[in-house]
């Protein structure tokens, strides 16, 4: 498993702060990440 880069961390944090969580299935796509929903949720 590849560790998260600081840029990926900030993309996820920024997305959640601006839009909330909603459905984890769509968070990686809408946040512009190449990760799966479980990885984002954890």
SVG drawing of the C-alpha trace seen along z (x, -y; Angstrom):
<svg xmlns="http://www.w3.org/2000/svg" viewBox="-24 -25 28 27">
<polyline fill="none" stroke="black" stroke-width="0.4" points="0.0,0.0 1.3,-3.4 1.3,-6.1 -0.8,-9.2 1.1,-12.3 0.6,-15.6 -1.1,-16.9 -3.6,-14.0 -4.2,-14.7 -5.1,-18.3 -7.3,-17.5 -9.4,-15.2 -9.4,-17.6 -10.4,-20.5 -13.2,-18.6 -14.7,-17.4 -14.5,-20.9 -16.2,-22.5 -18.8,-19.8 -19.1,-17.4 -18.8,-13.7 -22.0,-12.6 -21.5,-9.2 -18.0,-7.8 -18.4,-6.0 -18.2,-9.3 -15.7,-11.3 -12.5,-10.1 -14.0,-10.9 -15.3,-14.4 -12.2,-15.2 -10.0,-14.3 -8.2,-11.4 -7.1,-8.1 -8.0,-6.2 -11.0,-4.0 -13.7,-5.0 -12.4,-2.8 -9.0,-4.4 -10.5,-7.9 -12.8,-6.9 -10.0,-5.5"/>
</svg>
